[in-house]
Amino acid sequence: MLPKQIPFEKIGKENFRFVDKPIYHDISSYNETINLFIEELSKLEDINSVYQIGEVTVPGISDLDFIVILNNKLERPQKCIKVIRSYVKKNNYLIEHYPYIINKENFSNVNYMFPIFNIKNIYGEKYKIKKIVDIDILNAIILTDLVNIYWPKEFIRYFLYKKVYLKNKIKSYYFNDILRTLELSKVLPYTKLEIPTRNLLCRLNSMKYPVAMIEKISGQKNRKWSDHINEINDLRKNWFSYNDKKYYTLLDLTKNTIMLCYDIIERLDSILKRKKFFSYEGLEDTLIIERDSSNLYIDNWRPEDSLKKAVNIYKSTGEIVSVLPKNFLVPMLFFPIQGKVICRGPLSTESVKFQNKKYETMLSKRYILLEDQIKFLNTNKFWFESFIHFDYPYKAKRYYRVYLKINKVIRTLKLKGIVHK
């Protein structure tokens, strides 16, 4: 368990800048946005079907998530990109990010790729999604991937990573990423810890899904986790009636969510050990550097030490790093990534021996499907993100590819020492 006082507990509220504040929209605005989106997509012959993920539970805070299913072979992919991009850009508050894109051949296996709890067809052909027999094994794989890609660094960064505020989100991303890479964000006078309020409220809400997954896998409910999810729901539902103290409540809930992430990691690590899905020999401490952040995999992992180490790494390098148990490295050896790997010894899939055939089969099928999705996106020159990413080889614009290479070289030089200590 984590200590009651986490390393950044004493950061003053005045050090935060709250941006992207929620704006109330009634439910009719959401319905109109959905209907017009379907109307636009229905004009495209390559669009086969559209599904909506989740529901609008809190108008003004909830966003709209879609999966767009395309034909296996596209006639006019650039037309699809143009129409989707134009509509999302015009409605970028209610549709906060681009829809997930998948071809109809793979959509029946979407459960292998993405943990879908609530999905409904809103346009076009209805598909029968294959049910997973050994769902607990697949959920263990998916949760491991989600930890590797998002947690806890997704929430830790809010208390470490200072930014200069720019209204243009794209320019802000590049500018602040350069500042972070060069370690200038820690010293410049106009930088502050930045909270994207509405986006964070959505991210906190999404934690109810991994909680449900880990409780199902382990067969154990956790009252503390349920209470935390209920507190998040209460804040979201009453956001527009609460006074300004709600921003500080948001900070406190985010800190508690970091603790929740470590609780999930600790329980999942215990499950991986107990179920004996795999064994490994000779895996040294390993650092994997991807485009936004990195993971360090170690032996003798403990949550309280992990958080302190992550904070200390940021203080010395300016980099956000999740420190994770060595068990979480194993799936990454098979994951189709392009990240930079730093290790004190040889790193090979030959170090791993699968002891559960179902686990091995599901892991392989999941990664093949995810890689197929990326190939489909790249072949048709879609630059939208897949269901899950870690450093996938997207066909980005040339200047962005050059930027990523330079960025990764600098970050690799800074982080190399934390593995070779």
C-alpha positions in Angstrom: 0.0 0.0 0.0 1.1 3.6 -0.6 2.0 5.9 2.3 -0.7 8.4 3.3 1.5 11.3 2.2 2.7 11.0 -1.4 5.9 12.9 -2.6 4.0 15.8 -4.1 1.4 16.2 -1.3 2.7 19.6 -0.3 2.4 21.2 -3.7 0.3 24.4 -3.2 -2.9 24.9 -5.0 -1.6 28.2 -6.4 0.9 26.2 -8.5 -1.8 24.8 -10.7 -3.5 26.3 -13.8 -6.9 24.9 -14.6 -7.7 24.9 -18.3 -10.3 23.2 -20.5 -13.0 24.0 -18.0 -16.4 22.2 -18.6 -19.1 24.0 -20.5 -22.6 22.9 -20.0 -24.4 21.3 -23.1 -27.8 19.8 -22.8 -28.5 16.3 -24.0 -30.2 17.6 -27.2 -26.8 19.0 -28.3 -25.3 15.6 -28.1 -28.1 13.9 -30.0 -27.9 16.6 -32.7 -24.1 16.1 -33.0 -24.6 12.3 -33.3 -27.3 12.6 -35.9 -25.3 15.1 -38.0 -22.2 13.0 -37.7 -24.1 9.9 -39.0 -25.6 12.1 -41.8 -22.1 13.1 -43.0 -20.7 9.6 -42.8 -23.7 8.0 -44.6 -22.7 9.9 -47.7 -19.4 7.9 -47.9 -19.5 4.6 -49.7 -16.5 3.3 -47.7 -18.3 3.6 -44.4 -19.9 0.3 -43.4 -21.1 1.0 -39.9 -20.8 3.3 -36.9 -20.9 2.3 -33.2 -21.1 4.5 -30.2 -19.0 3.6 -27.1 -20.6 4.4 -23.7 -23.4 6.9 -22.9 -23.7 10.6 -22.1 -23.9 10.3 -18.3 -23.1 14.0 -17.5 -24.0 16.5 -20.2 -21.2 19.1 -20.5 -18.6 16.7 -19.2 -19.2 13.5 -21.1 -17.7 13.3 -24.6 -18.8 11.2 -27.6 -16.7 8.1 -28.5 -17.2 6.3 -31.8 -15.9 3.3 -33.7 -16.2 3.7 -37.5 -16.1 0.4 -39.4 -14.9 0.7 -42.9 -14.9 -1.7 -45.9 -11.9 -4.0 -46.1 -10.8 -2.3 -49.3 -11.4 1.4 -49.6 -12.2 3.3 -52.7 -11.7 6.9 -51.4 -9.9 6.8 -48.0 -8.8 10.4 -48.2 -12.4 11.5 -48.6 -13.2 9.6 -45.4 -10.3 11.3 -43.6 -11.4 14.7 -44.8 -15.0 14.3 -43.8 -14.3 12.9 -40.4 -11.6 15.4 -39.6 -13.8 18.4 -40.7 -16.7 17.3 -38.6 -14.7 16.5 -35.5 -12.9 19.8 -35.8 -16.2 21.7 -35.9 -17.5 19.7 -32.9 -14.3 19.3 -30.9 -15.9 19.9 -27.6 -18.5 17.1 -27.7 -16.3 14.9 -29.9 -13.0 15.3 -28.0 -10.9 12.9 -30.1 -11.1 11.2 -33.5 -13.1 8.0 -33.8 -11.4 4.6 -33.7 -11.1 3.2 -37.2 -11.3 -0.5 -38.0 -12.2 -2.6 -41.0 -15.2 -4.9 -41.0 -13.1 -8.0 -41.2 -11.6 -7.5 -37.8 -14.5 -5.8 -36.0 -16.1 -9.1 -34.9 -12.9 -9.6 -32.8 -12.9 -6.1 -31.3 -13.1 -7.5 -27.8 -9.6 -8.8 -28.2 -8.4 -5.3 -29.0 -10.4 -3.0 -26.7 -12.3 -3.6 -23.4 -15.8 -2.6 -24.5 -18.4 -2.4 -21.7 -21.1 -0.6 -23.5 -21.4 -0.3 -27.2 -24.4 0.2 -29.6 -24.9 0.4 -33.3 -26.1 3.8 -34.5 -25.6 3.4 -38.2 -25.2 0.8 -40.9 -24.7 -3.0 -40.6 -25.0 -4.6 -37.2 -22.2 -7.1 -36.4 -22.1 -10.0 -34.0 -19.1 -9.5 -31.8 -17.4 -12.7 -30.7 -17.7 -13.5 -27.0 -14.5 -14.5 -25.2 -14.7 -17.8 -23.3 -11.7 -17.2 -21.0 -12.3 -13.5 -20.6 -10.3 -13.3 -17.3 -7.2 -14.3 -19.1 -7.7 -11.8 -21.9 -8.6 -9.1 -19.3 -5.3 -9.8 -17.5 -3.5 -9.2 -20.8 -5.4 -6.0 -21.7 -4.9 -4.6 -18.1 -1.2 -5.3 -18.4 -1.1 -3.4 -21.7 -3.0 -0.5 -20.2 -0.6 -0.3 -17.3 2.3 -0.3 -19.6 0.9 2.4 -21.7 -1.0 4.7 -19.3 -0.8 4.1 -15.6 0.3 5.6 -13.3 2.3 8.1 -15.4 -0.9 9.4 -17.0 -1.9 10.9 -13.6 1.6 11.5 -12.1 2.4 13.9 -14.9 -0.2 16.4 -13.6 1.9 17.0 -10.4 5.3 17.1 -12.1 5.1 18.4 -15.6 4.9 22.2 -15.8 3.7 23.9 -19.0 3.4 27.2 -20.7 -0.2 27.9 -21.6 -1.1 28.2 -25.3 -4.6 28.2 -26.6 -3.7 26.2 -29.7 -3.5 22.6 -28.5 -1.2 21.4 -31.3 1.3 24.3 -30.9 1.1 23.8 -27.1 1.9 20.1 -27.3 5.1 20.6 -29.4 6.3 23.7 -27.6 5.9 22.2 -24.1 7.3 18.9 -25.3 10.5 20.7 -26.4 10.6 22.5 -23.1 10.3 19.2 -21.2 12.9 17.4 -23.3 15.4 20.2 -22.8 14.4 20.4 -19.1 13.4 24.1 -19.3 9.9 23.6 -18.1 11.2 23.2 -14.5 12.9 26.6 -14.5 11.0 29.0 -16.7 9.0 31.6 -14.8 5.8 31.3 -16.8 5.4 27.6 -16.4 2.8 26.0 -14.1 1.3 22.6 -13.4 -1.6 22.4 -15.8 -4.9 20.6 -15.2 -7.0 19.9 -18.4 -10.2 19.9 -16.2 -12.8 18.4 -18.4 -10.4 15.8 -19.9 -9.2 14.8 -16.5 -12.8 14.4 -15.3 -13.3 12.0 -18.2 -10.1 10.1 -17.5 -10.9 9.7 -13.8 -14.3 8.4 -14.8 -12.8 5.8 -17.1 -11.0 4.2 -14.1 -14.3 2.4 -13.2 -13.5 0.0 -16.1 -10.1 -1.4 -14.9 -11.5 -1.6 -11.4 -14.4 -3.8 -12.7 -11.9 -5.9 -14.7 -9.4 -6.5 -11.9 -12.2 -7.3 -9.4 -13.6 -9.8 -11.8 -10.2 -11.5 -12.5 -9.4 -11.7 -8.8 -12.9 -12.5 -7.6 -12.5 -9.9 -4.9 -14.4 -6.6 -4.4 -12.6 -3.6 -2.8 -14.8 -1.2 -0.8 -12.2 1.5 -0.9 -12.1 1.4 -4.7 -15.8 1.5 -5.0 -16.0 4.6 -2.6 -13.4 6.3 -4.8 -15.3 5.7 -8.0 -18.5 7.0 -6.3 -16.7 10.2 -5.3 -15.6 10.7 -8.9 -19.2 10.2 -10.1 -20.5 12.6 -7.4 -18.0 15.3 -8.5 -18.9 14.9 -12.2 -22.7 14.9 -11.7 -22.6 18.0 -9.5 -19.8 19.9 -11.2 -22.0 22.7 -12.5 -23.6 23.3 -9.0 -20.5 23.1 -6.8 -18.4 26.1 -5.9 -14.7 26.6 -6.8 -13.6 24.2 -4.1 -14.4 21.5 -6.7 -11.1 22.2 -8.4 -9.2 21.2 -5.2 -11.5 18.2 -4.8 -10.4 17.2 -8.4 -6.8 17.4 -7.3 -7.4 15.2 -4.3 -9.3 12.6 -6.4 -6.4 12.6 -8.9 -3.9 11.9 -6.1 -6.1 9.1 -4.9 -6.4 7.7 -8.4 -2.6 7.4 -8.5 -2.9 5.3 -5.4 -5.7 3.3 -7.1 -3.4 2.7 -10.1 -0.7 1.2 -7.8 -3.3 -0.9 -6.0 -4.4 -2.3 -9.4 -0.8 -2.9 -10.4 0.0 -4.7 -7.1 -3.0 -6.9 -7.4 -2.5 -7.7 -11.1 1.2 -8.5 -10.4 0.1 -10.9 -7.7 -2.4 -12.6 -10.1 0.3 -13.0 -12.8 2.5 -14.7 -10.2 -0.2 -16.9 -8.8 -1.7 -18.0 -12.2 1.8 -18.8 -13.6 0.9 -17.8 -17.1 4.6 -17.6 -17.9 8.1 -17.8 -16.4 11.3 -16.0 -17.4 15.0 -16.2 -16.8 17.8 -13.7 -17.2 15.7 -10.6 -17.7 17.6 -7.6 -16.4 16.2 -4.3 -15.4 14.9 -2.7 -18.6 13.9 0.7 -19.8 11.6 1.2 -22.7 11.4 4.7 -24.1 8.4 5.7 -26.2 7.2 8.9 -27.8 5.6 10.5 -24.7 7.0 8.7 -21.7 8.8 5.6 -20.6 8.7 2.5 -18.4 11.3 1.0 -16.1 10.9 -2.7 -15.2 12.6 -3.9 -12.0 12.7 -6.8 -9.6 11.5 -6.5 -6.0 9.0 -3.9 -6.9 7.0 -2.2 -4.2 4.4 0.6 -4.8 5.7 3.1 -2.3 9.3 2.8 -3.6 8.1 2.9 -7.2 6.3 6.3 -6.8 9.3 7.8 -5.0 11.7 6.5 -7.7 9.4 8.0 -10.5 9.5 11.4 -8.8 13.2 11.3 -8.3 13.8 10.3 -12.0 11.7 13.3 -13.0 13.7 15.6 -10.8 17.0 14.5 -12.2 16.0 14.0 -15.9 12.7 15.9 -16.5 11.2 12.6 -17.8 8.0 10.9 -16.7 8.7 7.2 -16.1 6.5 4.5 -14.7 8.4 2.1 -12.5 6.8 -1.3 -12.9 7.2 -5.0 -11.8 9.3 -7.2 -14.1 6.2 -9.3 -14.9 4.8 -6.4 -16.9 7.8 -6.5 -19.2 7.1 -9.9 -20.6 4.1 -9.0 -22.8 6.1 -6.0 -24.1 8.7 -8.4 -25.5 6.0 -9.6 -27.9 4.2 -6.3 -28.4 4.8 -4.8 -31.9 6.5 -1.6 -30.7 9.2 0.6 -32.1 10.3 2.0 -28.8 13.9 2.4 -27.7 15.0 -0.3 -25.4 17.8 0.0 -22.9 18.9 -3.0 -20.9 21.9 -4.2 -18.9 21.8 -7.6 -20.5 20.3 -9.5 -23.5 16.6 -9.0 -24.0 14.9 -11.7 -26.0 11.5 -13.5 -26.2 13.6 -16.7 -25.8 13.9 -15.7 -22.1 10.2 -16.3 -21.7 8.5 -19.7 -21.4 4.7 -19.7 -21.6 3.1 -22.1 -19.1 -0.5 -21.5 -20.0 -1.4 -22.2 -23.7 -4.6 -20.1 -23.6 -2.6 -17.1 -22.4 -0.1 -17.5 -25.1 -2.7 -17.9 -27.8 -4.7 -14.9 -26.7 -1.6 -12.7 -26.4 -0.6 -13.6 -29.9 -4.1 -13.1 -31.4 -4.5 -9.7 -29.7 -1.2 -8.4 -31.0 -1.8 -9.7 -34.5 -5.1 -7.9 -34.6 -3.7 -4.7 -33.2 -0.9 -4.8 -35.8 -3.4 -5.5 -38.6 -5.3 -2.4 -37.5 -2.2 -0.3 -37.7 -1.3 -1.7 -41.2 -4.9 -0.9 -42.3 -4.6 2.7 -41.0 -1.1 3.2 -42.6 -2.1 1.6 -45.9 -5.0 4.1 -46.2 -3.0 7.0 -44.8 -5.1 7.4 -41.7 -3.3 9.2 -38.9 -5.9 8.5 -36.3 -4.7 6.5 -33.3 -5.5 2.8 -32.9 -7.3 1.3 -30.0 -4.1 1.2 -28.1 -0.6 2.6 -28.8 2.8 2.5 -27.3 5.1 3.7 -30.1 3.5 2.3 -33.1 5.1 3.1 -36.5 2.5 5.5 -37.7 3.1 7.1 -41.1 3.5 10.6 -39.7 4.5 13.6 -41.7 8.2 13.9 -42.4 9.0 16.8 -40.1 7.2 15.0 -37.3 9.3 11.8 -37.8 12.5 13.9 -37.7 11.3 15.6 -34.6 10.5 12.3 -32.9 14.0 10.9 -33.8 15.8 13.9 -32.3 13.5 14.0 -29.3 14.1 10.3 -28.6 17.9 10.6 -28.9 18.0 13.4 -26.3 15.7 11.6 -24.0 17.7 8.3 -24.3 20.9 10.1 -23.4 19.2 11.5 -20.3 17.6 8.3 -19.2 20.4 5.8 -20.0 21.9 6.3 -16.5 18.9 5.1 -14.6 19.3 1.6 -15.9 23.1 1.3 -15.7 23.3 2.4 -12.1 
